[in-house]
Amino acid sequence: MSLDRRKFLKYLGMAGAAAGTSLLVSEGMKTKEKGVGPTVAEAQTAPQKHSADVKPGELDSYYGFWSGGHSGEVRILGLPSMRDLKRISVFNMDVGTGYGITNESKAMLKGKFCGDTHHVHGSYNNGVYDGKYLFVNDKLNNRVARIRCDYMEVDKILDVPNIQGMHGLFTQRAPKTEWLVCNSEFQIPVPNSNPSQPPAQYNGAHTIIDAEKMEVVCQVLMDENMDLAATDYGGRYSMTTSYNIEKGVTVSEMLGSDYDYMLVFHWDRIKKALKDGKHTMIGGVKVLDGRAGKSDLTIRIKVPKNPHGINVSPDGKYAVCSGKVAPTCTVVAIDKLEDVFNGKIKPEDCIVAQPFIGLGPLHTTFDGRGNAITSVFIDSTNVKWNVQKAIDNEKLPEEKKKNTHIVDVLDVNYQVGHIMATMAETKEADGKWLVSLNKFSKDRFLNVGPLKNECEQLIDITGDKLKLVHDSATYIEPHDCIIVRRDIIEKVVKDRFNMFEHPQAVTKSGVDRKGKKVTVKLTANAPVFGLQEVQLKKGDEVTVIVTNHDEISDLGHGFALSNYNINFVVAPFQTKSVTFTADKPGVYWAYCTNFCHALHLEMRMRFIVT
Amino acid sequence: MKNFVVLFVIFVFSTVAFAGKPKFLEHRYEYKLEDVLKADKYEKKDRYWEAYTGGKLVGYVLLSKDWTPQHVGYAAKHMETLVGFDTKGAITGVKIIFHAEPIVLIGLKEENYDNFIKQYMGKSILQSMSVGNEIKMDAITGATVTAVVQNAIIAESAKKVAGMAGLIKYAEQKGHKLSKKFDALGWKELMDSGGVKNILVTQEEIGQPGGKDPYIDLYYGLVAPPSIGKNVLGERTYTEVMESLKPGESAVFIFSNGPGSFKGSGFARGGVFERFNIEQDDRSYVFTDKDYKILTEVAAKGAPPLKEGGIFIIRAKDFDQSKSFKLKLIIGYRAGNEKKFKPAVSDYKLPDKFMEQ
């Protein structure tokens, strides 16, 4: 493909000129240009306060759940303030909370402290988040973690076999989340036991996971690689883009074909195939054959080569594949997919539009008012376009040439990856705010050395124009986020009321010794630990169990043991444990690291190793 | 009847473990019933003692943990209190027999606590007793949680015993049912109806230069009647709050604007809201952070601005929403460098229109 960038910019100029006659650019824009007040759209859709200025004591309107990229974590931000509310340790080690240090977290992590989180998605009920779980993938070690939203803590981690480059994760949207899917971007030998297998025999796999049990339901073996994933609003399909149908192992090989695919997986047929026993067991999981010509589980829709994101419009009608290498988006009508599966129409027949977007379209989000907003990496813009207009223009070549589907283009700073609008991955997309997750920050913040933070930008999308309102600096390196209305989450989040959720909760402090194995049970109750000293012998294998007995909300305690490289935090009524070998004789102070009391500094005790 | 009770505190220290807490944190004192009311004979009744001198009933003695164990102080522990009062309801003595209040941390001594307690001598338990009004905080200024909770313990325990002993007669008013009917009411109608009440303290009232500008402009009311709660909180918050209530629990909303704060910031560590409480008959209801849900928006049309707000749950089942109650505030402010408190009281009686007719 080739495209004259100047010509494109000229198009946009024309689009701007044409806007006056367009239905999409209303009177409001004119009044705004005169600076006399908010746009009509704003006035209509936001009768209440719509401001990014969240004053002291005020709460945000949205929870934002961010992946943390190769930091391995998930973050919670408040929107529109973009305040960083919490980091949830997922696949990483966090010396602050002790995640990766405590026995409880080690049992989930199994020694793997590197992670690369890409996509956070919530559990759904009838197309809207139910506030029960968040799921996130680890592209690096091929795991899926589940976060329970009441405590905002990881409760399960599932290792997924037979795949590498676990990219793309999405949850079932209807009727409720029983399944979630994830993809493999890197094709490998399946099973991965024969390293000399030629790349032509490598495979990808689309993995289906039981959300409640956190077990692999099955994998659908594919020739293609798969990166981004989506599900429809009917509980019938999962979808993904593939950019390496060539099975290339070098960049140029991966770019070899003129086209690639959007792939669709038919869930009822998958269920039936499992019931009929059409699977084989590989790596301990059921594997169905989804390769072309091998089964009727999948269809392949040709899209311009090397596409990227796939997103479904909130009305459930369209899947939009962003072009990446192509300057277009491909709009697929979801209600036509069944006819493709049944052979009534050709896969290409379900493509209803292929509008021009810009150079490097990556991901698309929606405002719930019929508009899509696509991130454009090379141009470094967010492009707002009207989906129906793009579809209509397919039959109007002159209109299509003038790009009248484009409503507005906003420069972002710089080089955007994912974007996400408020509630956009639900059928209650509300078109209030958009976040542009930019990969470069360059000159947007004080220079902090060669490794700079990312720049995430908050954009007001209530008007016709995209309006940049805030820059937010971010540490390595969120890929994606979802933005969830506050009322859905805030009624779910709670403090711990039951101390005995942990079977080893300590009610009485003391020391149990069985030979060299010593268990130190500690209550923590501000400002004292339940013991003042513990006598150990060099070589003892020591397990310290700490239960926080303070009932007061927010009153956490830390347990740190000097020179033994141990620290963790226990929230009220929480229990955590750590095991270490007392290999250094001497006196070692353990102390509370999490500020708890005016006598917090005095909250300490001795471990005496003789 | 054994009239001499001695309690020993034994801290068991060993090289490995110790039971209890270091001495500065927990204070337990020996006591005798005569410490709070002199008599020659004490007769144990159900959870209190009758005191007799020369065969004549002279008063009553009670241990607070038998009556108000739910009131816990800054240390999340009940301050066990021995209270005596005579047959006319005048307090004859108060003695703290156990507390874990960290008053030492704010530069106070045990004798400050004792001085606070001393002011109860002679006060009538039949009258209102609230901190900032009849009860002064001067002796333990700063320990507001301790003062408010300690007062609730003494006043409520004593009133309960007085009720039991027949000193206080309550008009038997059977609780009315709240109306389930919903009328869409704007802010003015809510205020006019009495379903929402206001407490206004101006700058000038606390000697500040702001004149008639509010120092605190506070609004409150019962959540449960749909015509109040749903209009004030909005349908969603109303439903969430009502669904979260267990049988017998009640909820009030409070919000305010102006530079003053009814929540304060002290509740964060102690968990107790020390600047306000609700009183009904002889009972006092103090709130902790476990009874609290933040309120950030008021839905009613024409409502004043909200700077801070909360929904507070009265856990006790003995609160009757159809009967009158008081909201008592202690409004903290600074006069120069001096910390001062101004009390304010507001009466609330759910108007008939919000009850079943």
Chai-1 contact restraints between the chains, C-beta under 6 A:
chainA,res_idxA,chainB,res_idxB,connection_type,confidence,min_distance_angstrom,max_distance_angstrom,comment,restraint_id
A,G57,B,E308,contact,1.0,0.0,6.0,A-B,restraint_1
A,L59,B,T296,contact,1.0,0.0,6.0,A-B,restraint_2
A,D487,B,R236,contact,1.0,0.0,6.0,A-B,restraint_3
A,K491,B,E240,contact,1.0,0.0,6.0,A-B,restraint_4
A,G510,B,A17,contact,1.0,0.0,6.0,A-B,restraint_5
A,V511,B,V16,contact,1.0,0.0,6.0,A-B,restraint_6
A,L531,B,A17,contact,1.0,0.0,6.0,A-B,restraint_7
A,I552,B,G271,contact,1.0,0.0,6.0,A-B,restraint_8
A,S553,B,D289,contact,1.0,0.0,6.0,A-B,restraint_9
A,A598,B,L105,contact,1.0,0.0,6.0,A-B,restraint_10
